[in-house]
């Protein structure tokens, strides 16, 4: 009998993710020694944010946005819709967008555009994963955890049709 996680193959182990997230937290702290405002993009970034925030060695505040760019499928529609906006303003603040993955770059380009218009002092971006071969628009991502090939991945917050977000590692769905 097939079990739920027998359908996936580990691409990046939990230990490797934890190690890299710790390094990314140090990089972010180095660039923001006085503190940083982290804005996580729901839903996918919720696991990355919680691990990142807990190993960040300095002051940080948090907020959340939700966007939808995919409708239960594995290819980008190119349509980005704002589902939930921030709870507080970001004018004059040092902001880091926390995102699970940059694929075509359309979601991040949209987020960076609307957040930059609110005049933060600095706006940088942290992504756990990047698929450079899929990029359709040029976006700047200052902190990248891992570059991966053009494969649809799940786990560590990332889903396929709302499943697999709770896997503690990054996996490829396959048979
Ligand atoms: P982009 O706008 O094409 O860069 O896509 C960004 C969003 O698409 C991410 O925040 C994810 O929610 C989703 N996404 C892109 N690639 C994957 C993947 O391999 N697995 C799960 N979600 C993905």
Backbone and ligand atoms as CSV (ligand in chain L), in Angstrom:
chain,resi,resn,atom,element,x,y,z
A,1,UNK,N,N,0.841,-1.198,0.000
A,1,UNK,CA,C,0.000,0.000,0.000
A,1,UNK,C,C,0.883,1.259,0.000
A,2,UNK,N,N,0.544,2.217,-0.830
A,2,UNK,CA,C,1.327,3.451,-0.895
A,2,UNK,C,C,0.962,4.374,0.264
A,3,UNK,N,N,1.963,4.912,0.936
A,3,UNK,CA,C,1.660,5.909,1.960
A,3,UNK,C,C,1.826,7.294,1.361
A,4,UNK,N,N,1.289,8.261,2.068
A,4,UNK,CA,C,1.249,9.652,1.593
A,4,UNK,C,C,2.639,10.168,1.220
A,5,UNK,N,N,3.643,9.947,2.085
A,5,UNK,CA,C,4.953,10.512,1.737
A,5,UNK,C,C,5.824,9.559,0.924
A,6,UNK,N,N,5.292,8.394,0.531
A,6,UNK,CA,C,6.027,7.540,-0.406
A,6,UNK,C,C,5.939,8.110,-1.819
A,7,UNK,N,N,5.062,9.103,-2.011
A,7,UNK,CA,C,4.877,9.688,-3.336
A,7,UNK,C,C,5.883,10.792,-3.624
A,8,UNK,N,N,6.732,11.093,-2.645
A,8,UNK,CA,C,7.685,12.181,-2.835
A,8,UNK,C,C,9.115,11.714,-2.590
A,9,UNK,N,N,10.051,12.373,-3.250
A,9,UNK,CA,C,11.475,12.046,-3.091
A,9,UNK,C,C,12.201,13.261,-2.534
A,10,UNK,N,N,12.996,13.033,-1.515
A,10,UNK,CA,C,13.690,14.157,-0.865
A,10,UNK,C,C,14.665,14.815,-1.834
A,11,UNK,N,N,14.591,16.135,-1.907
A,11,UNK,CA,C,15.556,16.895,-2.711
A,11,UNK,C,C,16.535,17.626,-1.785
A,12,UNK,N,N,16.000,18.237,-0.725
A,12,UNK,CA,C,16.860,18.932,0.250
A,12,UNK,C,C,16.415,18.485,1.645
A,13,UNK,N,N,17.344,17.927,2.391
A,13,UNK,CA,C,16.992,17.362,3.700
A,13,UNK,C,C,16.683,18.468,4.711
A,14,UNK,N,N,16.011,18.056,5.746
A,14,UNK,CA,C,15.682,18.978,6.828
A,14,UNK,C,C,16.950,19.571,7.452
A,15,UNK,N,N,17.981,18.738,7.620
A,15,UNK,CA,C,19.243,19.219,8.229
A,15,UNK,C,C,19.896,20.281,7.339
A,16,UNK,N,N,19.913,20.037,6.020
A,16,UNK,CA,C,20.519,21.009,5.101
A,16,UNK,C,C,19.736,22.328,5.109
A,17,UNK,N,N,18.408,22.216,5.194
A,17,UNK,CA,C,17.584,23.440,5.233
A,17,UNK,C,C,17.906,24.224,6.504
A,18,UNK,N,N,17.944,23.525,7.642
A,18,UNK,CA,C,18.183,24.238,8.914
A,18,UNK,C,C,19.536,24.945,8.896
A,19,UNK,N,N,20.529,24.271,8.342
A,19,UNK,CA,C,21.873,24.860,8.279
A,19,UNK,C,C,21.857,26.137,7.425
A,20,UNK,N,N,21.223,26.039,6.279
A,20,UNK,CA,C,21.195,27.184,5.356
A,20,UNK,C,C,20.341,28.333,5.909
A,21,UNK,N,N,19.247,27.999,6.565
A,21,UNK,CA,C,18.385,29.054,7.132
A,21,UNK,C,C,19.163,29.820,8.199
A,22,UNK,N,N,19.966,29.106,8.989
A,22,UNK,CA,C,20.788,29.772,10.010
A,22,UNK,C,C,21.779,30.744,9.347
A,23,UNK,N,N,22.399,30.297,8.237
A,23,UNK,CA,C,23.336,31.178,7.522
A,23,UNK,C,C,22.612,32.405,6.969
A,24,UNK,N,N,21.411,32.193,6.421
A,24,UNK,CA,C,20.652,33.313,5.851
A,24,UNK,C,C,20.281,34.316,6.937
A,25,UNK,N,N,19.922,33.804,8.121
A,25,UNK,CA,C,19.569,34.695,9.241
A,25,UNK,C,C,20.767,35.568,9.612
A,26,UNK,N,N,21.952,34.980,9.590
A,26,UNK,CA,C,23.155,35.761,9.916
A,26,UNK,C,C,23.426,36.819,8.845
A,27,UNK,N,N,23.208,36.458,7.581
A,27,UNK,CA,C,23.381,37.435,6.490
A,27,UNK,C,C,22.400,38.597,6.659
A,28,UNK,N,N,21.157,38.275,6.980
A,28,UNK,CA,C,20.127,39.318,7.148
A,28,UNK,C,C,20.478,40.194,8.347
A,29,UNK,N,N,20.936,39.585,9.427
A,29,UNK,CA,C,21.303,40.351,10.622
A,29,UNK,C,C,22.491,41.273,10.333
A,30,UNK,N,N,23.455,40.748,9.581
A,30,UNK,CA,C,24.635,41.558,9.231
A,30,UNK,C,C,24.211,42.831,8.484
A,31,UNK,N,N,23.217,42.707,7.599
A,31,UNK,CA,C,22.755,43.863,6.816
A,31,UNK,C,C,21.764,44.748,7.576
A,32,UNK,N,N,21.210,44.224,8.701
A,32,UNK,CA,C,20.205,44.978,9.469
A,32,UNK,C,C,20.521,44.836,10.960
A,33,UNK,N,N,21.673,45.322,11.405
A,33,UNK,CA,C,22.064,45.090,12.801
A,33,UNK,C,C,21.121,45.728,13.819
A,34,UNK,N,N,20.378,46.774,13.400
A,34,UNK,CA,C,19.477,47.445,14.353
A,34,UNK,C,C,18.067,46.862,14.359
A,35,UNK,N,N,17.847,45.862,13.524
A,35,UNK,CA,C,16.523,45.243,13.498
A,35,UNK,C,C,15.926,45.259,12.107
A,36,UNK,N,N,14.942,44.403,11.915
A,36,UNK,CA,C,14.363,44.230,10.583
A,36,UNK,C,C,12.874,43.897,10.721
A,37,UNK,N,N,12.119,44.332,9.713
A,37,UNK,CA,C,10.690,44.026,9.657
A,37,UNK,C,C,10.496,42.946,8.590
A,38,UNK,N,N,10.142,41.748,9.010
A,38,UNK,CA,C,9.998,40.635,8.066
A,38,UNK,C,C,8.550,40.551,7.580
A,39,UNK,N,N,8.386,40.503,6.280
A,39,UNK,CA,C,7.043,40.351,5.703
A,39,UNK,C,C,6.980,39.013,4.979
A,40,UNK,N,N,6.227,38.097,5.553
A,40,UNK,CA,C,6.134,36.753,4.963
A,40,UNK,C,C,4.965,36.678,4.005
A,41,UNK,N,N,5.183,35.955,2.929
A,41,UNK,CA,C,4.155,35.796,1.910
A,41,UNK,C,C,3.450,34.456,2.156
A,42,UNK,N,N,2.172,34.570,2.537
A,42,UNK,CA,C,1.389,33.365,2.833
A,42,UNK,C,C,0.906,32.711,1.547
A,43,UNK,N,N,0.627,31.407,1.525
A,43,UNK,CA,C,0.824,30.590,2.700
A,43,UNK,C,C,2.224,29.994,2.754
A,44,UNK,N,N,2.860,29.862,1.591
A,44,UNK,CA,C,4.052,29.031,1.457
A,44,UNK,C,C,5.217,29.371,2.372
A,45,UNK,N,N,5.346,30.656,2.770
A,45,UNK,CA,C,6.540,31.064,3.524
A,45,UNK,C,C,6.387,30.865,5.032
A,46,UNK,N,N,5.265,30.280,5.478
A,46,UNK,CA,C,5.044,30.259,6.938
A,46,UNK,C,C,6.079,29.422,7.682
A,47,UNK,N,N,6.556,28.335,7.099
A,47,UNK,CA,C,7.545,27.490,7.792
A,47,UNK,C,C,8.915,28.173,7.762
A,48,UNK,N,N,9.294,28.671,6.598
A,48,UNK,CA,C,10.574,29.375,6.441
A,48,UNK,C,C,10.625,30.558,7.406
A,49,UNK,N,N,9.555,31.346,7.465
A,49,UNK,CA,C,9.539,32.508,8.361
A,49,UNK,C,C,9.748,32.077,9.810
A,50,UNK,N,N,9.052,31.028,10.228
A,50,UNK,CA,C,9.132,30.689,11.656
A,50,UNK,C,C,10.518,30.173,12.005
A,51,UNK,N,N,11.163,29.436,11.124
A,51,UNK,CA,C,12.537,28.984,11.399
A,51,UNK,C,C,13.515,30.154,11.314
A,52,UNK,N,N,13.345,30.991,10.286
A,52,UNK,CA,C,14.255,32.126,10.091
A,52,UNK,C,C,14.184,33.085,11.282
A,53,UNK,N,N,12.970,33.420,11.701
A,53,UNK,CA,C,12.807,34.390,12.789
A,53,UNK,C,C,13.440,33.868,14.074
A,54,UNK,N,N,13.370,32.542,14.292
A,54,UNK,CA,C,13.878,32.007,15.557
A,54,UNK,C,C,15.391,31.903,15.617
A,55,UNK,N,N,16.052,32.013,14.460
A,55,UNK,CA,C,17.526,31.995,14.498
A,55,UNK,C,C,18.125,33.361,14.143
A,56,UNK,N,N,17.276,34.358,13.982
A,56,UNK,CA,C,17.757,35.717,13.712
A,56,UNK,C,C,18.275,36.303,15.028
A,57,UNK,N,N,19.558,36.691,15.072
A,57,UNK,CA,C,20.109,37.068,16.369
A,57,UNK,C,C,19.834,38.510,16.807
A,58,UNK,N,N,18.906,39.219,16.173
A,58,UNK,CA,C,18.640,40.609,16.560
A,58,UNK,C,C,17.146,40.885,16.573
A,59,UNK,N,N,16.769,42.169,16.806
A,59,UNK,CA,C,15.358,42.520,16.880
A,59,UNK,C,C,14.645,42.315,15.543
A,60,UNK,N,N,13.428,41.818,15.610
A,60,UNK,CA,C,12.635,41.743,14.377
A,60,UNK,C,C,11.159,41.834,14.696
A,61,UNK,N,N,10.421,42.421,13.764
A,61,UNK,CA,C,8.966,42.430,13.848
A,61,UNK,C,C,8.451,41.715,12.606
A,62,UNK,N,N,7.191,41.300,12.655
A,62,UNK,CA,C,6.647,40.447,11.583
A,62,UNK,C,C,5.335,40.991,11.043
A,63,UNK,N,N,5.106,40.733,9.781
A,63,UNK,CA,C,3.779,40.979,9.211
A,63,UNK,C,C,3.577,39.970,8.077
A,64,UNK,N,N,2.370,39.916,7.581
A,64,UNK,CA,C,2.025,38.891,6.589
A,64,UNK,C,C,1.236,39.493,5.440
A,65,UNK,N,N,1.481,38.948,4.254
A,65,UNK,CA,C,0.663,39.265,3.092
A,65,UNK,C,C,0.246,37.938,2.480
A,66,UNK,N,N,-0.838,37.944,1.772
A,66,UNK,CA,C,-1.204,36.729,1.039
A,66,UNK,C,C,-1.484,37.095,-0.402
A,67,UNK,N,N,-0.922,36.317,-1.291
A,67,UNK,CA,C,-1.174,36.512,-2.716
A,67,UNK,C,C,-1.520,35.163,-3.315
A,68,UNK,N,N,-2.165,35.203,-4.433
A,68,UNK,CA,C,-2.425,33.947,-5.122
A,68,UNK,C,C,-1.950,34.087,-6.553
A,69,UNK,N,N,-1.076,33.167,-6.966
A,69,UNK,CA,C,-0.616,33.235,-8.345
A,69,UNK,C,C,-0.854,31.929,-9.092
A,70,UNK,N,N,-1.253,30.900,-8.372
A,70,UNK,CA,C,-1.478,29.588,-8.977
A,70,UNK,C,C,-2.839,29.100,-8.499
A,71,UNK,N,N,-3.581,28.447,-9.361
A,71,UNK,CA,C,-4.871,27.908,-8.929
A,71,UNK,C,C,-4.828,26.385,-9.001
A,72,UNK,N,N,-4.260,25.778,-7.967
A,72,UNK,CA,C,-4.190,24.310,-7.874
A,72,UNK,C,C,-3.557,23.646,-9.086
A,73,UNK,N,N,-2.601,24.332,-9.694
A,73,UNK,CA,C,-1.889,23.642,-10.755
A,73,UNK,C,C,-0.405,23.966,-10.636
A,74,UNK,N,N,0.408,23.340,-11.482
A,74,UNK,CA,C,1.854,23.457,-11.298
A,74,UNK,C,C,2.500,24.417,-12.291
A,75,UNK,N,N,1.714,25.192,-13.020
A,75,UNK,CA,C,2.346,26.178,-13.908
A,75,UNK,C,C,1.830,27.567,-13.587
A,76,UNK,N,N,2.679,28.554,-13.760
A,76,UNK,CA,C,2.298,29.912,-13.372
A,76,UNK,C,C,1.325,30.499,-14.372
A,77,UNK,N,N,0.245,31.052,-13.852
A,77,UNK,CA,C,-0.718,31.712,-14.732
A,77,UNK,C,C,-0.272,33.127,-15.064
A,78,UNK,N,N,0.676,33.644,-14.262
A,78,UNK,CA,C,1.118,35.009,-14.486
A,78,UNK,C,C,0.213,36.029,-13.825
A,79,UNK,N,N,-0.893,35.581,-13.266
A,79,UNK,CA,C,-1.843,36.479,-12.610
A,79,UNK,C,C,-1.534,36.517,-11.126
A,80,UNK,N,N,-1.296,37.708,-10.598
A,80,UNK,CA,C,-1.055,37.829,-9.163
A,80,UNK,C,C,-2.198,38.620,-8.553
A,81,UNK,N,N,-2.751,38.069,-7.480
A,81,UNK,CA,C,-3.887,38.722,-6.837
A,81,UNK,C,C,-3.552,38.921,-5.369
A,82,UNK,N,N,-3.784,40.120,-4.849
A,82,UNK,CA,C,-3.529,40.395,-3.439
A,82,UNK,C,C,-4.725,39.912,-2.622
A,83,UNK,N,N,-4.494,38.920,-1.766
A,83,UNK,CA,C,-5.585,38.352,-0.966
A,83,UNK,C,C,-5.623,38.943,0.435
A,84,UNK,N,N,-4.446,39.312,0.953
A,84,UNK,CA,C,-4.387,39.913,2.289
A,84,UNK,C,C,-3.268,40.943,2.310
A,85,UNK,N,N,-3.600,42.144,2.780
A,85,UNK,CA,C,-2.585,43.203,2.834
A,85,UNK,C,C,-1.970,43.258,4.239
A,86,UNK,N,N,-0.922,44.068,4.381
A,86,UNK,CA,C,-0.219,44.210,5.652
A,86,UNK,C,C,-1.118,44.806,6.729
A,87,UNK,N,N,-0.757,44.523,7.975
A,87,UNK,CA,C,-1.483,45.106,9.097
A,87,UNK,C,C,-0.980,46.491,9.466
A,88,UNK,N,N,0.303,46.792,9.148
A,88,UNK,CA,C,0.862,48.102,9.509
A,88,UNK,C,C,1.638,48.685,8.322
A,89,UNK,N,N,1.878,49.983,8.377
A,89,UNK,CA,C,2.629,50.660,7.320
A,89,UNK,C,C,4.117,50.325,7.392
A,90,UNK,N,N,4.828,50.562,6.299
A,90,UNK,CA,C,6.259,50.226,6.265
A,90,UNK,C,C,7.117,51.437,5.900
A,91,UNK,N,N,6.526,52.613,5.862
A,91,UNK,CA,C,7.281,53.808,5.479
A,91,UNK,C,C,8.490,53.995,6.405
A,92,UNK,N,N,9.663,54.174,5.805
A,92,UNK,CA,C,10.880,54.430,6.571
A,92,UNK,C,C,11.467,53.209,7.271
A,93,UNK,N,N,10.893,52.042,7.065
A,93,UNK,CA,C,11.356,50.850,7.798
A,93,UNK,C,C,12.295,50.000,6.947
A,94,UNK,N,N,13.077,49.182,7.638
A,94,UNK,CA,C,13.982,48.239,6.956
A,94,UNK,C,C,13.245,46.913,6.809
A,95,UNK,N,N,12.860,46.620,5.582
A,95,UNK,CA,C,11.939,45.513,5.324
A,95,UNK,C,C,12.634,44.403,4.543
A,96,UNK,N,N,12.349,43.171,4.935
A,96,UNK,CA,C,12.762,42.017,4.131
A,96,UNK,C,C,11.521,41.183,3.828
A,97,UNK,N,N,11.260,40.994,2.552
A,97,UNK,CA,C,10.185,40.097,2.118
A,97,UNK,C,C,10.689,38.667,2.293
A,98,UNK,N,N,9.887,37.810,2.898
A,98,UNK,CA,C,10.269,36.412,3.108
A,98,UNK,C,C,9.347,35.547,2.249
A,99,UNK,N,N,9.941,34.891,1.252
A,99,UNK,CA,C,9.148,34.129,0.273
A,99,UNK,C,C,9.701,32.704,0.198
A,100,UNK,N,N,8.844,31.768,-0.120
A,100,UNK,CA,C,9.282,30.369,-0.196
A,100,UNK,C,C,10.148,30.098,-1.423
A,101,UNK,N,N,9.686,30.573,-2.595
A,101,UNK,CA,C,10.386,30.208,-3.838
A,101,UNK,C,C,10.193,31.301,-4.879
A,102,UNK,N,N,11.231,31.569,-5.643
A,102,UNK,CA,C,11.082,32.454,-6.802
A,102,UNK,C,C,11.230,31.591,-8.048
A,103,UNK,N,N,10.151,31.602,-8.834
A,103,UNK,CA,C,10.042,30.737,-10.005
A,103,UNK,C,C,10.109,31.640,-11.242
A,104,UNK,N,N,8.962,32.073,-11.775
A,104,UNK,CA,C,9.009,33.010,-12.895
A,104,UNK,C,C,9.457,34.404,-12.435
A,105,UNK,N,N,9.231,34.697,-11.155
A,105,UNK,CA,C,9.566,36.020,-10.616
A,105,UNK,C,C,8.384,36.982,-10.641
A,106,UNK,N,N,7.266,36.567,-11.234
A,106,UNK,CA,C,6.122,37.476,-11.381
A,106,UNK,C,C,5.538,37.884,-10.031
A,107,UNK,N,N,5.444,36.930,-9.107
A,107,UNK,CA,C,4.866,37.240,-7.792
A,107,UNK,C,C,5.743,38.257,-7.057
A,108,UNK,N,N,7.044,37.990,-7.043
A,108,UNK,CA,C,7.951,38.902,-6.334
A,108,UNK,C,C,8.030,40.262,-6.998
A,109,UNK,N,N,8.011,40.298,-8.319
A,109,UNK,CA,C,8.061,41.588,-9.024
A,109,UNK,C,C,6.850,42.423,-8.613
A,110,UNK,N,N,5.697,41.785,-8.531
A,110,UNK,CA,C,4.464,42.469,-8.104
A,110,UNK,C,C,4.591,42.962,-6.663
A,111,UNK,N,N,5.023,42.074,-5.758
A,111,UNK,CA,C,5.144,42.452,-4.346
A,111,UNK,C,C,6.153,43.572,-4.147
A,112,UNK,N,N,7.306,43.448,-4.804
A,112,UNK,CA,C,8.336,44.487,-4.648
A,112,UNK,C,C,7.807,45.822,-5.157
A,113,UNK,N,N,7.034,45.779,-6.238
A,113,UNK,CA,C,6.513,47.034,-6.807
A,113,UNK,C,C,5.538,47.700,-5.835
A,114,UNK,N,N,4.595,46.919,-5.289
A,114,UNK,CA,C,3.599,47.577,-4.419
A,114,UNK,C,C,4.212,47.969,-3.068
A,115,UNK,N,N,5.199,47.218,-2.592
A,115,UNK,CA,C,5.809,47.574,-1.300
A,115,UNK,C,C,6.766,48.758,-1.457
A,116,UNK,N,N,7.485,48.800,-2.561
A,116,UNK,CA,C,8.409,49.923,-2.782
A,116,UNK,C,C,7.632,51.247,-2.845
A,117,UNK,N,N,6.422,51.203,-3.371
A,117,UNK,CA,C,5.586,52.408,-3.470
A,117,UNK,C,C,5.204,52.950,-2.092
A,118,UNK,N,N,5.374,52.139,-1.042
A,118,UNK,CA,C,5.035,52.593,0.317
A,118,UNK,C,C,6.253,53.175,1.041
A,119,UNK,N,N,7.325,53.386,0.307
A,119,UNK,CA,C,8.520,54.096,0.779
A,119,UNK,C,C,9.198,53.507,2.023
A,120,UNK,N,N,9.515,52.196,2.021
A,120,UNK,CA,C,10.355,51.680,3.109
A,120,UNK,C,C,11.758,52.269,2.979
A,121,UNK,N,N,12.537,52.253,4.090
A,121,UNK,CA,C,13.915,52.770,3.978
A,121,UNK,C,C,14.741,51.832,3.107
A,122,UNK,N,N,14.601,50.535,3.363
A,122,UNK,CA,C,15.242,49.501,2.544
A,122,UNK,C,C,14.222,48.417,2.265
A,123,UNK,N,N,14.298,47.851,1.087
A,123,UNK,CA,C,13.439,46.704,0.774
A,123,UNK,C,C,14.321,45.626,0.161
A,124,UNK,N,N,14.473,44.533,0.903
A,124,UNK,CA,C,15.252,43.414,0.379
A,124,UNK,C,C,14.361,42.176,0.387
A,125,UNK,N,N,14.858,41.098,-0.232
A,125,UNK,CA,C,14.037,39.888,-0.361
A,125,UNK,C,C,14.850,38.648,-0.016
A,126,UNK,N,N,14.229,37.752,0.749
A,126,UNK,CA,C,14.834,36.450,1.070
A,126,UNK,C,C,13.934,35.351,0.535
A,127,UNK,N,N,14.517,34.441,-0.263
A,127,UNK,CA,C,13.757,33.295,-0.776
A,127,UNK,C,C,14.498,32.031,-0.390
A,128,UNK,N,N,13.787,31.058,0.113
A,128,UNK,CA,C,14.470,29.806,0.417
A,128,UNK,C,C,14.974,29.138,-0.861
A,129,UNK,N,N,14.123,29.152,-1.905
A,129,UNK,CA,C,14.472,28.438,-3.144
A,129,UNK,C,C,14.374,29.372,-4.339
A,130,UNK,N,N,15.179,29.069,-5.356
A,130,UNK,CA,C,15.096,29.806,-6.614
A,130,UNK,C,C,15.249,28.812,-7.761
A,131,UNK,N,N,14.404,29.005,-8.785
A,131,UNK,CA,C,14.547,28.208,-10.025
A,131,UNK,C,C,14.957,29.185,-11.126
A,132,UNK,N,N,16.262,29.466,-11.253
A,132,UNK,CA,C,16.700,30.512,-12.195
A,132,UNK,C,C,16.304,30.251,-13.640
A,133,UNK,N,N,16.218,28.976,-14.043
A,133,UNK,CA,C,15.915,28.686,-15.454
A,133,UNK,C,C,14.476,29.031,-15.824
A,134,UNK,N,N,13.623,29.279,-14.826
A,134,UNK,CA,C,12.208,29.570,-15.084
A,134,UNK,C,C,11.898,31.067,-15.130
A,135,UNK,N,N,12.877,31.892,-14.863
A,135,UNK,CA,C,12.608,33.318,-14.695
A,135,UNK,C,C,12.029,33.957,-15.955
A,136,UNK,N,N,10.943,34.730,-15.778
A,136,UNK,CA,C,10.352,35.487,-16.898
A,136,UNK,C,C,10.611,36.964,-16.741
A,137,UNK,N,N,10.772,37.403,-15.498
A,137,UNK,CA,C,11.092,38.820,-15.258
A,137,UNK,C,C,12.293,38.887,-14.332
A,138,UNK,N,N,13.015,39.985,-14.476
A,138,UNK,CA,C,14.220,40.192,-13.693
A,138,UNK,C,C,13.833,40.697,-12.303
A,139,UNK,N,N,14.100,39.920,-11.274
A,139,UNK,CA,C,13.844,40.414,-9.908
A,139,UNK,C,C,15.116,40.249,-9.096
A,140,UNK,N,N,15.332,41.189,-8.186
A,140,UNK,CA,C,16.503,41.109,-7.325
A,140,UNK,C,C,16.116,40.380,-6.045
A,141,UNK,N,N,16.878,39.328,-5.731
A,141,UNK,CA,C,16.673,38.599,-4.478
A,141,UNK,C,C,18.025,38.571,-3.765
A,142,UNK,N,N,18.119,39.310,-2.661
A,142,UNK,CA,C,19.408,39.455,-1.979
A,142,UNK,C,C,19.837,38.179,-1.257
A,143,UNK,N,N,18.867,37.432,-0.731
A,143,UNK,CA,C,19.205,36.241,0.064
A,143,UNK,C,C,18.496,35.028,-0.557
A,144,UNK,N,N,19.295,34.098,-1.101
A,144,UNK,CA,C,18.722,32.887,-1.709
A,144,UNK,C,C,19.275,31.678,-0.970
A,145,UNK,N,N,18.368,30.776,-0.551
A,145,UNK,CA,C,18.807,29.585,0.183
A,145,UNK,C,C,19.454,28.564,-0.735
A,146,UNK,N,N,18.703,28.115,-1.732
A,146,UNK,CA,C,19.184,27.078,-2.649
A,146,UNK,C,C,18.674,27.381,-4.055
A,147,UNK,N,N,19.530,27.192,-5.037
A,147,UNK,CA,C,19.077,27.222,-6.433
A,147,UNK,C,C,18.762,25.793,-6.837
A,148,UNK,N,N,17.600,25.601,-7.458
A,148,UNK,CA,C,17.204,24.241,-7.866
A,148,UNK,C,C,16.843,24.228,-9.347
A,149,UNK,N,N,16.781,22.999,-9.880
A,149,UNK,CA,C,16.403,22.840,-11.292
A,149,UNK,C,C,14.904,23.070,-11.467
A,150,UNK,N,N,14.484,23.040,-12.707
A,150,UNK,CA,C,13.068,23.233,-13.024
A,150,UNK,C,C,12.271,21.972,-12.673
A,151,UNK,N,N,12.006,21.801,-11.376
A,151,UNK,CA,C,11.188,20.678,-10.893
A,151,UNK,C,C,10.161,21.256,-9.940
A,152,UNK,N,N,8.960,20.698,-9.950
A,152,UNK,CA,C,7.947,21.168,-9.007
A,152,UNK,C,C,8.206,20.525,-7.656
A,153,UNK,N,N,8.396,21.362,-6.649
A,153,UNK,CA,C,8.772,20.852,-5.323
A,153,UNK,C,C,7.695,21.143,-4.289
A,154,UNK,N,N,7.697,20.325,-3.261
A,154,UNK,CA,C,6.733,20.481,-2.160
A,154,UNK,C,C,7.475,20.344,-0.835
A,155,UNK,N,N,6.757,20.657,0.235
A,155,UNK,CA,C,7.310,20.500,1.584
A,155,UNK,C,C,7.842,21.806,2.123
A,156,UNK,N,N,8.065,21.843,3.450
A,156,UNK,CA,C,8.606,23.017,4.126
A,156,UNK,C,C,7.771,24.261,3.763
A,157,UNK,N,N,6.469,24.082,3.740
A,157,UNK,CA,C,5.559,25.192,3.433
A,157,UNK,C,C,4.998,25.175,2.027
A,158,UNK,N,N,5.721,24.550,1.110
A,158,UNK,CA,C,5.265,24.526,-0.295
A,158,UNK,C,C,4.261,23.394,-0.509
A,159,UNK,N,N,3.259,23.683,-1.325
A,159,UNK,CA,C,2.192,22.694,-1.507
A,159,UNK,C,C,2.035,22.241,-2.947
A,160,UNK,N,N,1.343,21.123,-3.062
A,160,UNK,CA,C,0.726,20.748,-4.332
A,160,UNK,C,C,-0.745,20.518,-3.997
A,161,UNK,N,N,-1.636,21.351,-4.553
A,161,UNK,CA,C,-3.061,21.291,-4.252
A,161,UNK,C,C,-3.303,21.255,-2.740
A,162,UNK,N,N,-2.591,22.130,-2.021
A,162,UNK,CA,C,-2.727,22.304,-0.569
A,162,UNK,C,C,-2.203,21.136,0.266
A,163,UNK,N,N,-1.574,20.173,-0.372
A,163,UNK,CA,C,-0.985,19.066,0.388
A,163,UNK,C,C,0.528,19.244,0.497
A,164,UNK,N,N,1.102,18.524,1.434
A,164,UNK,CA,C,2.566,18.400,1.638
A,164,UNK,C,C,3.235,19.609,2.304
A,165,UNK,N,N,2.475,20.634,2.663
A,165,UNK,CA,C,3.136,21.801,3.290
A,165,UNK,C,C,3.858,21.402,4.574
A,166,UNK,N,N,3.385,20.368,5.246
A,166,UNK,CA,C,3.929,19.991,6.553
A,166,UNK,C,C,5.119,19.042,6.483
A,167,UNK,N,N,5.578,18.659,5.303
A,167,UNK,CA,C,6.812,17.862,5.237
A,167,UNK,C,C,7.968,18.718,5.764
A,168,UNK,N,N,8.858,18.167,6.584
A,168,UNK,CA,C,9.959,18.979,7.120
A,168,UNK,C,C,11.135,19.128,6.161
A,169,UNK,N,N,11.024,18.574,4.962
A,169,UNK,CA,C,12.089,18.663,3.960
A,169,UNK,C,C,11.473,19.078,2.617
A,170,UNK,N,N,12.352,19.401,1.634
A,170,UNK,CA,C,11.872,19.745,0.281
A,170,UNK,C,C,11.915,18.475,-0.552
A,171,UNK,N,N,10.819,18.235,-1.262
A,171,UNK,CA,C,10.723,16.996,-2.033
A,171,UNK,C,C,10.150,17.256,-3.414
A,172,UNK,N,N,10.405,16.288,-4.296
A,172,UNK,CA,C,9.841,16.319,-5.638
A,172,UNK,C,C,8.730,15.274,-5.660
A,173,UNK,N,N,7.590,15.641,-6.226
A,173,UNK,CA,C,6.500,14.684,-6.310
A,173,UNK,C,C,6.748,13.787,-7.524
A,174,UNK,N,N,6.620,12.496,-7.339
A,174,UNK,CA,C,6.832,11.596,-8.476
A,174,UNK,C,C,6.413,10.189,-8.117
A,175,UNK,N,N,6.596,9.260,-9.052
A,175,UNK,CA,C,6.219,7.881,-8.708
A,175,UNK,C,C,7.435,6.960,-8.728
L,1,LIG,P1,P,6.429,32.927,-9.472
L,1,LIG,O1,O,5.512,34.096,-9.458
L,1,LIG,O2,O,6.317,32.129,-10.741
L,1,LIG,O3,O,7.859,33.282,-9.149
L,1,LIG,O4,O,5.905,31.907,-8.398
L,1,LIG,C1,C,5.968,32.131,-7.058
L,1,LIG,C2,C,4.947,31.285,-6.333
L,1,LIG,O5,O,4.552,30.117,-7.074
L,1,LIG,C3,C,5.558,30.775,-5.066
L,1,LIG,O6,O,5.317,31.651,-3.995
L,1,LIG,C4,C,4.869,29.446,-4.866
L,1,LIG,O7,O,3.694,29.629,-4.131
L,1,LIG,C5,C,4.507,28.977,-6.250
L,1,LIG,N1,N,5.481,27.975,-6.774
L,1,LIG,C6,C,6.394,28.151,-7.733
L,1,LIG,N2,N,7.109,27.025,-7.943
L,1,LIG,C7,C,6.612,26.128,-7.064
L,1,LIG,C8,C,6.958,24.760,-6.767
L,1,LIG,O8,O,7.869,24.134,-7.342
L,1,LIG,N3,N,6.223,24.167,-5.799
L,1,LIG,C9,C,5.211,24.807,-5.123
L,1,LIG,N4,N,4.872,26.069,-5.367
L,1,LIG,C10,C,5.570,26.729,-6.325
